[in-house]
Amino acid sequence: MDRYQQLVNTPIGRIVTKQIGLPAPVSLERYEPGKPVISGPVLLGAAPGSGITPPVARILAAIRAEVSTPLQEEVRRAAADAGIDARIFNAETASEDQTFKALVFDASAVADSSALREAWAFFHPTIRRVRSSGRVIVLATPPEKCKEPAEAVAQRALEGLVRSIGKEVRKGATAQLVYVAPGAEDEIESTLRFLLSPKSAYVSGQVIRVGEATASREDVDWDRPLAGKVALVTGASRGIGESIAKVLARDGAHVLGVDVPAQERELSEVTGRLGGSSLTLDITDSDAPARIATHLIDEHGGVDVVIHNAGVTRDKTLGRMTEEQWSTVININLIAPQRIDKELFSRELVRPNGRIVCVSSISGIAGNAGQTNYATSKAGIIGIVQTFAPILAKRGVTVNAVAPGFIETRMTAAMPIATREAGRRMNSLSQGGLPVDVAETIAWFANPASAGVTGNVVRVCGQSLIGA
């Protein structure tokens, strides 16, 4: 429990923290079934000539967002074509109380560094109008897809803009950059819905790439996008794994939870509540991949979503770490997922438009003293994503990873208080995340509409200062 956060959100706490300059984390808005994607007005703008605005407008229309636009003819036409009766935002005449739940800016036509001024012109009069738990989203062209060097430089510069915005907006607001490959404009809906919604509460300062779909598009029920799908979740009996199972089941999936025999009772309780099923085994056993595959064949005929969540730590500095401590972590965290995937794909059990999602860590990005084994394994997970994304795309399957930062779990609750408080405060949101934040990000990757999202490693860390 974050008692500091509770204290600073009392009337007296707000006064004290403001006077002496302490971090003042707000209570983040998180998703509740039945709520709209976004509650509050969205301001849509674009650099002249940007081509992602029309599909963005159609998505905003589909989620019934309240939309405003600046006095830009291209943007207003895109909104009108989408059936949106947009309000006009005029920075010179707008009242101070005209605020926005989200700012969405299409920067895909920023062709050189001087044109970056278009981003300044959009955000300068609006950035202080972002509401609590608001969203800032910039859409751009991947630098590697740009035709001219000057364009690639300018598009890459947007990463610095967005990450800085994420550190300025405060009040629980977040900022993201979405690179959209040419021809992939119609693949952004699942990503935009996720980033606009409370589901992305603890995701900030991230760069996400959306490319052409790896599989044919499916009709999606946005309330239950995984209806009829089978999801395998390792380490599902507790903590983040349990939350993953809950969210995937909420989205309609039949969850097959896997965990070690010692967790059989807890695993059965979790999957039983969710209407799923369970399988107990040690994923490092030599026959574990074959047993998982056989179970999937016999009970479900295949699998649609595979979540590699099971993981352990055995912390010691490298000079004091035994070979067993090293091998245990590498075998469970890194080798087992590869062996399972190899078995599933060799037996063609992952269905078309399938999903592989791995759980990495910011330790795998930044490293961590006393965790050389863990950091190595989690960096290896990133290697799986980067290596297999183009290979699996040919099979119509995506592979992505989440990299959690400080998440409030039983493990972090047992940390020394100084370490725990540092972990909570050293991010732009000044608080720890919840297991559901990791689960919601995984559910976005797992969505059948995310066929253009592959090869991504998204940090769920509140824009941690570690490894930034």
C-alpha positions as CSV (number, residue, x, y, z in Angstrom):
1,M,0.0,0.0,0.0
2,D,1.4,3.4,-1.0
3,R,0.6,5.4,2.2
4,Y,2.6,8.4,0.9
5,Q,0.3,8.7,-2.1
6,Q,-2.7,8.5,0.2
7,L,-1.2,11.2,2.5
8,V,-0.4,13.7,-0.3
9,N,-3.9,13.5,-1.7
10,T,-5.4,14.8,1.5
11,P,-6.2,18.5,1.8
12,I,-3.3,19.1,4.2
13,G,-1.0,16.8,2.2
14,R,-1.6,18.8,-1.0
15,I,-0.6,22.1,0.8
16,V,2.5,20.6,2.4
17,T,3.8,18.9,-0.7
18,K,3.3,22.0,-2.8
19,Q,5.1,24.2,-0.3
20,I,8.2,22.0,0.1
21,G,8.3,20.6,-3.5
22,L,7.7,16.9,-2.7
23,P,6.4,14.6,-5.4
24,A,2.6,14.7,-5.6
25,P,1.3,11.5,-7.3
26,V,-2.4,11.6,-8.2
27,S,-4.7,8.7,-8.2
28,L,-4.6,7.3,-11.8
29,E,-7.8,6.6,-13.7
30,R,-8.0,3.0,-14.6
31,Y,-10.4,1.1,-16.8
32,E,-13.8,-0.1,-15.6
33,P,-16.1,-2.2,-17.8
34,G,-18.9,-0.2,-19.4
35,K,-17.0,3.1,-19.3
36,P,-16.2,4.9,-22.6
37,V,-12.8,4.7,-24.2
38,I,-12.1,8.3,-23.2
39,S,-14.2,10.7,-21.0
40,G,-13.6,14.2,-22.1
41,P,-12.8,16.3,-25.1
42,V,-10.0,15.5,-27.6
43,L,-8.1,18.1,-29.5
44,L,-7.0,16.8,-32.9
45,G,-4.3,18.7,-34.9
46,A,-1.8,18.0,-37.6
47,A,1.2,19.4,-39.5
48,P,0.1,20.5,-43.0
49,G,-0.1,17.6,-45.4
50,S,-0.1,14.9,-42.7
51,G,-1.8,11.7,-43.9
52,I,-2.7,9.9,-40.7
53,T,-5.4,12.4,-39.7
54,P,-8.3,10.9,-41.6
55,P,-8.1,7.4,-40.0
56,V,-7.5,9.0,-36.6
57,A,-10.7,11.0,-37.1
58,R,-12.6,7.9,-38.1
59,I,-11.4,6.2,-34.9
60,L,-12.4,9.2,-32.8
61,A,-15.9,9.0,-34.4
62,A,-16.1,5.3,-33.7
63,I,-15.5,5.8,-30.0
64,R,-17.9,8.7,-29.9
65,A,-15.2,11.1,-28.7
66,E,-16.0,14.8,-28.2
67,V,-13.6,16.4,-30.7
68,S,-12.2,19.9,-31.2
69,T,-9.8,21.1,-33.9
70,P,-7.7,24.2,-34.4
71,L,-8.5,26.5,-37.3
72,Q,-6.9,24.0,-39.8
73,E,-8.8,23.3,-42.9
74,E,-7.3,19.9,-43.6
75,V,-8.0,18.7,-40.0
76,R,-11.6,20.1,-40.0
77,R,-12.3,18.4,-43.3
78,A,-11.0,15.1,-42.1
79,A,-13.2,15.4,-39.0
80,A,-16.2,16.3,-41.1
81,D,-15.6,13.4,-43.5
82,A,-15.6,11.1,-40.4
83,G,-19.0,12.4,-39.4
84,I,-17.6,14.5,-36.5
85,D,-19.1,17.9,-35.8
86,A,-16.0,19.3,-34.3
87,R,-15.8,22.4,-32.1
88,I,-13.2,25.0,-33.0
89,F,-10.4,25.7,-30.6
90,N,-8.9,29.2,-31.1
91,A,-6.0,29.6,-28.7
92,E,-6.3,33.4,-28.9
93,T,-9.9,33.5,-27.8
94,A,-10.3,30.3,-25.7
95,S,-11.2,30.7,-22.1
96,E,-8.9,29.3,-19.4
97,D,-11.4,26.6,-18.5
98,Q,-11.3,25.1,-22.0
99,T,-9.3,21.9,-21.3
100,F,-8.8,18.6,-23.0
101,K,-8.6,15.0,-21.9
102,A,-6.3,14.2,-24.9
103,L,-4.2,16.1,-27.4
104,V,-3.6,14.1,-30.6
105,F,-1.2,15.5,-33.2
106,D,-0.3,14.1,-36.6
107,A,3.3,15.0,-37.3
108,S,3.8,12.5,-40.2
109,A,4.3,15.4,-42.7
110,V,7.1,17.1,-40.7
111,A,9.6,17.0,-43.6
112,D,12.6,18.7,-42.0
113,S,13.9,20.2,-38.7
114,S,12.4,23.7,-39.4
115,A,9.0,22.1,-39.8
116,L,9.2,20.8,-36.2
117,R,7.8,24.3,-35.4
118,E,4.4,22.9,-36.3
119,A,4.6,20.7,-33.1
120,W,5.5,23.7,-31.0
121,A,2.7,25.7,-32.5
122,F,0.2,23.0,-31.6
123,F,1.4,22.2,-28.1
124,H,2.5,25.6,-26.9
125,P,-1.0,27.0,-26.3
126,T,-2.5,23.6,-25.3
127,I,-0.1,21.6,-23.2
128,R,-1.2,23.3,-20.0
129,R,-4.8,22.5,-20.8
130,V,-4.3,18.7,-20.4
131,R,-6.6,17.3,-17.7
132,S,-5.7,15.0,-14.9
133,S,-4.9,11.5,-16.2
134,G,-4.9,13.0,-19.7
135,R,-3.3,11.8,-22.8
136,V,-0.9,13.2,-25.4
137,I,-0.3,11.2,-28.5
138,V,1.9,12.1,-31.5
139,L,1.7,10.1,-34.7
140,A,4.7,10.1,-37.0
141,T,6.5,8.3,-39.8
142,P,9.2,5.8,-38.8
143,P,12.6,7.4,-39.6
144,E,13.7,4.3,-41.4
145,K,10.7,4.6,-43.8
146,C,11.4,8.3,-44.7
147,K,12.4,9.1,-48.2
148,E,14.8,11.9,-47.4
149,P,17.5,12.2,-44.7
150,A,16.2,15.6,-43.5
151,E,12.8,14.0,-43.0
152,A,14.2,11.1,-41.1
153,V,16.1,13.4,-38.8
154,A,13.0,15.5,-38.0
155,Q,10.8,12.4,-37.4
156,R,13.4,11.0,-35.0
157,A,13.5,14.3,-33.2
158,L,9.9,13.8,-32.1
159,E,11.1,11.1,-29.6
160,G,12.7,13.8,-27.6
161,L,9.7,16.0,-27.8
162,V,7.3,13.3,-26.6
163,R,9.5,12.0,-23.8
164,S,9.9,15.5,-22.5
165,I,6.2,16.2,-22.7
166,G,5.7,13.1,-20.6
167,K,7.8,14.6,-17.9
168,E,6.1,18.0,-18.1
169,V,2.4,17.2,-18.1
170,R,2.2,15.7,-14.6
171,K,-1.2,15.2,-12.9
172,G,-1.2,11.5,-14.0
173,A,-1.1,12.5,-17.7
174,T,1.0,10.5,-20.2
175,A,2.6,11.0,-23.6
176,Q,3.3,8.5,-26.4
177,L,4.8,8.5,-29.9
178,V,3.3,6.2,-32.5
179,Y,5.3,5.6,-35.6
180,V,3.0,4.5,-38.4
181,A,4.6,2.9,-41.4
182,P,3.3,4.1,-44.8
183,G,0.4,1.9,-45.8
184,A,-0.3,0.9,-42.2
185,E,-2.6,3.9,-41.5
186,D,-5.6,1.6,-41.1
187,E,-3.9,-0.6,-38.5
188,I,-3.8,2.0,-35.7
189,E,-7.2,1.5,-34.2
190,S,-6.3,-0.9,-31.4
191,T,-3.3,1.1,-30.5
192,L,-5.1,4.4,-30.4
193,R,-8.0,3.0,-28.4
194,F,-5.5,1.6,-25.9
195,L,-3.4,4.8,-25.6
196,L,-6.4,7.1,-25.2
197,S,-8.1,4.9,-22.6
198,P,-7.5,4.4,-18.9
199,K,-6.1,1.0,-19.8
200,S,-2.7,2.7,-20.5
201,A,-2.6,4.4,-17.1
202,Y,1.0,3.5,-16.3
203,V,2.4,3.6,-19.8
204,S,4.2,6.8,-20.7
205,G,7.1,8.1,-22.7
206,Q,6.9,5.1,-25.1
207,V,7.7,4.8,-28.8
208,I,5.4,2.3,-30.5
209,R,5.7,1.1,-34.1
210,V,2.7,0.1,-36.1
211,G,3.3,-1.6,-39.5
212,E,1.3,-3.5,-42.1
213,A,-0.8,-6.3,-40.7
214,T,0.7,-9.7,-40.3
215,A,-2.7,-11.4,-41.0
216,S,-6.1,-10.8,-42.5
217,R,-8.2,-8.4,-40.5
218,E,-10.8,-9.9,-38.1
219,D,-14.1,-8.3,-37.1
220,V,-13.6,-7.3,-33.5
221,D,-16.0,-6.9,-30.7
222,W,-14.3,-4.1,-28.8
223,D,-15.9,-5.1,-25.5
224,R,-14.8,-8.8,-25.8
225,P,-12.1,-8.8,-28.5
226,L,-10.8,-12.3,-27.4
227,A,-14.1,-14.1,-27.6
228,G,-13.5,-17.6,-28.9
229,K,-9.8,-17.4,-28.4
230,V,-7.6,-19.7,-26.3
231,A,-4.8,-18.0,-24.2
232,L,-1.9,-19.8,-22.6
233,V,-0.5,-17.9,-19.5
234,T,2.5,-19.2,-17.7
235,G,3.0,-18.3,-14.0
236,A,-0.7,-17.6,-13.8
237,S,-1.4,-18.4,-10.1
238,R,-0.7,-15.1,-8.5
239,G,0.7,-11.6,-8.9
240,I,1.0,-10.2,-12.5
241,G,0.2,-13.6,-14.0
242,E,-3.1,-13.8,-12.1
243,S,-4.0,-10.3,-13.3
244,I,-3.1,-11.2,-16.9
245,A,-5.4,-14.2,-16.7
246,K,-8.2,-12.0,-15.3
247,V,-7.9,-9.4,-18.0
248,L,-7.7,-11.9,-20.9
249,A,-10.8,-13.7,-19.5
250,R,-12.6,-10.4,-19.2
251,D,-11.9,-9.8,-22.9
252,G,-13.4,-13.2,-23.7
253,A,-10.5,-15.6,-23.8
254,H,-10.5,-19.1,-22.4
255,V,-7.4,-19.0,-20.2
256,L,-5.2,-22.0,-19.8
257,G,-3.1,-21.2,-16.8
258,V,0.2,-23.0,-16.2
259,D,2.2,-23.0,-13.0
260,V,4.4,-25.3,-10.9
261,P,2.8,-28.2,-8.9
262,A,3.4,-26.3,-5.6
263,Q,0.9,-23.7,-6.8
264,E,-1.8,-26.1,-8.0
265,R,-4.4,-25.0,-5.5
266,E,-3.9,-21.3,-6.1
267,L,-3.8,-21.9,-9.9
268,S,-7.0,-23.9,-9.9
269,E,-8.8,-21.2,-7.8
270,V,-7.8,-18.5,-10.3
271,T,-8.7,-20.4,-13.5
272,G,-11.8,-21.8,-11.9
273,R,-13.1,-18.3,-11.1
274,L,-12.5,-17.3,-14.7
275,G,-14.1,-20.3,-16.4
276,G,-10.7,-21.4,-17.6
277,S,-8.5,-24.4,-17.1
278,S,-5.1,-25.2,-15.6
279,L,-2.1,-27.3,-16.1
280,T,0.6,-27.8,-13.5
281,L,4.2,-28.6,-14.5
282,D,7.7,-27.2,-14.2
283,I,8.3,-25.4,-17.5
284,T,12.0,-26.2,-17.3
285,D,11.3,-30.0,-17.4
286,S,12.5,-31.7,-20.5
287,D,9.0,-32.9,-21.4
288,A,7.2,-29.7,-20.5
289,P,6.8,-28.2,-24.0
290,A,5.5,-31.5,-25.3
291,R,3.0,-31.8,-22.4
292,I,1.8,-28.2,-23.0
293,A,1.4,-28.9,-26.7
294,T,-0.4,-32.2,-26.2
295,H,-2.8,-30.6,-23.7
296,L,-3.6,-27.8,-26.2
297,I,-4.2,-30.3,-29.0
298,D,-6.4,-32.6,-26.9
299,E,-8.5,-29.9,-25.2
300,H,-8.5,-26.9,-27.6
301,G,-7.1,-28.0,-30.9
302,G,-4.6,-25.1,-30.8
303,V,-3.8,-21.8,-29.2
304,D,-4.3,-18.1,-30.2
305,V,-2.4,-16.2,-27.5
306,V,0.8,-17.3,-25.7
307,I,1.9,-15.2,-22.7
308,H,5.4,-16.0,-21.3
309,N,5.0,-14.6,-17.9
310,A,6.6,-17.1,-15.5
311,G,9.8,-15.8,-14.1
312,V,12.0,-15.9,-11.0
313,T,14.8,-13.9,-9.3
314,R,17.9,-15.2,-7.5
315,D,19.7,-12.0,-6.6
316,K,23.4,-11.9,-5.8
317,T,26.3,-9.8,-7.1
318,L,28.0,-11.6,-9.9
319,G,31.1,-12.5,-7.8
320,R,28.9,-14.2,-5.2
321,M,26.4,-15.8,-7.5
322,T,26.5,-19.6,-7.7
323,E,26.2,-21.5,-11.0
324,E,22.8,-22.8,-9.8
325,Q,21.5,-19.3,-9.1
326,W,22.6,-18.2,-12.6
327,S,21.2,-21.3,-14.4
328,T,17.9,-21.3,-12.6
329,V,17.0,-17.8,-13.7
330,I,18.2,-18.3,-17.3
331,N,16.4,-21.6,-17.7
332,I,13.1,-20.4,-16.4
333,N,13.0,-16.8,-17.7
334,L,14.7,-17.2,-21.1
335,I,15.3,-20.8,-22.2
336,A,11.8,-22.2,-21.3
337,P,9.9,-19.7,-23.4
338,Q,12.0,-20.5,-26.4
339,R,11.5,-24.2,-26.0
340,I,7.8,-23.8,-25.6
341,D,7.5,-21.7,-28.7
342,K,9.6,-24.1,-30.7
343,E,7.4,-27.0,-29.8
344,L,4.1,-25.1,-30.5
345,F,5.3,-23.8,-33.9
346,S,6.8,-27.2,-34.9
347,R,3.4,-28.7,-34.3
348,E,1.6,-25.8,-36.0
349,L,-0.5,-25.1,-32.9
350,V,-0.4,-21.3,-33.0
351,R,-3.4,-20.3,-35.1
352,P,-3.3,-17.6,-37.8
353,N,-3.3,-14.1,-36.4
354,G,-1.8,-15.5,-33.3
355,R,0.0,-13.6,-30.5
356,I,3.2,-14.3,-28.6
357,V,3.7,-11.8,-25.7
358,C,6.7,-12.0,-23.4
359,V,7.3,-10.3,-20.0
360,S,10.7,-8.6,-19.9
361,S,11.7,-5.9,-17.4
362,I,13.4,-2.5,-17.2
363,S,16.2,-4.5,-15.7
364,G,16.7,-6.0,-19.1
365,I,17.0,-2.5,-20.5
366,A,19.1,-0.7,-17.9
367,G,20.7,-3.5,-16.0
368,N,20.6,-3.8,-12.2
369,A,23.3,-4.4,-9.6
370,G,22.9,-7.8,-8.0
371,Q,20.7,-9.0,-10.9
372,T,23.1,-9.9,-13.6
373,N,21.3,-13.2,-14.2
374,Y,17.8,-11.6,-14.2
375,A,18.8,-8.7,-16.4
376,T,20.5,-11.0,-18.8
377,S,17.4,-13.2,-19.1
378,K,15.1,-10.2,-19.6
379,A,17.4,-8.6,-22.2
380,G,17.3,-12.0,-23.9
381,I,13.5,-11.7,-23.9
382,I,13.9,-8.5,-25.9
383,G,16.2,-10.4,-28.2
384,I,13.4,-13.0,-28.8
385,V,11.0,-10.2,-29.8
386,Q,13.5,-8.5,-32.2
387,T,14.8,-11.7,-33.7
388,F,11.5,-13.5,-34.3
389,A,9.2,-10.6,-35.2
390,P,10.0,-10.7,-38.9
391,I,10.1,-14.5,-38.9
392,L,6.8,-15.0,-37.3
393,A,5.2,-12.3,-39.4
394,K,5.4,-14.7,-42.3
395,R,3.3,-17.1,-40.3
396,G,0.7,-14.3,-39.5
397,V,1.8,-14.1,-35.9
398,T,3.0,-11.1,-33.9
399,V,5.5,-11.1,-31.0
400,N,5.9,-8.3,-28.5
401,A,7.1,-7.7,-25.0
402,V,6.1,-5.7,-22.0
403,A,8.9,-4.4,-19.7
404,P,7.4,-3.6,-16.3
405,G,9.1,-1.1,-13.9
406,F,8.1,-0.9,-10.2
407,I,4.9,-2.8,-9.9
408,E,3.1,-3.1,-6.5
409,T,3.3,-6.8,-5.8
410,R,4.0,-9.0,-2.7
411,M,7.6,-9.1,-3.8
412,T,8.0,-5.3,-3.9
413,A,6.1,-4.9,-0.7
414,A,8.8,-7.0,1.0
415,M,11.6,-4.6,-0.1
416,P,13.4,-2.3,2.4
417,I,11.4,0.9,2.7
418,A,14.1,3.1,1.2
419,T,14.4,0.9,-1.9
420,R,10.6,0.6,-2.2
421,E,10.1,4.4,-2.0
422,A,12.8,5.1,-4.6
423,G,11.2,2.6,-7.0
424,R,7.8,4.3,-6.6
425,R,9.0,7.9,-7.0
426,M,11.6,7.6,-9.7
427,N,9.2,8.0,-12.6
428,S,7.1,10.7,-14.2
429,L,4.0,9.6,-12.4
430,S,5.7,9.4,-9.0
431,Q,4.1,6.1,-8.1
432,G,4.3,2.4,-8.5
433,G,2.1,0.6,-11.1
434,L,-0.4,-2.2,-10.5
435,P,-0.4,-5.7,-11.9
436,V,-3.4,-4.8,-14.0
437,D,-1.3,-2.1,-15.8
438,V,0.9,-4.9,-17.2
439,A,-2.1,-7.0,-18.0
440,E,-3.9,-4.3,-19.9
441,T,-0.8,-3.7,-22.1
442,I,-0.6,-7.4,-22.8
443,A,-4.3,-7.5,-23.7
444,W,-3.7,-4.7,-26.2
445,F,-0.9,-6.8,-27.8
446,A,-3.2,-9.9,-27.8
447,N,-6.1,-8.1,-29.4
448,P,-6.9,-9.5,-32.9
449,A,-6.9,-5.9,-34.2
450,S,-3.3,-5.5,-33.2
451,A,-2.0,-7.4,-36.3
452,G,0.1,-4.4,-37.3
453,V,1.8,-4.3,-33.9
454,T,4.9,-6.5,-33.7
455,G,8.5,-6.3,-32.6
456,N,7.6,-3.8,-29.9
457,V,9.0,-3.7,-26.3
458,V,6.7,-1.4,-24.3
459,R,7.7,-0.3,-20.8
460,V,5.0,-0.3,-18.2
461,C,6.9,1.9,-15.8
462,G,5.3,5.3,-15.6
463,Q,8.2,6.6,-17.6
464,S,10.9,5.5,-15.2
465,L,14.0,7.5,-15.0
466,I,16.0,4.3,-14.9
467,G,17.1,3.3,-18.4
468,A,15.2,6.3,-19.9
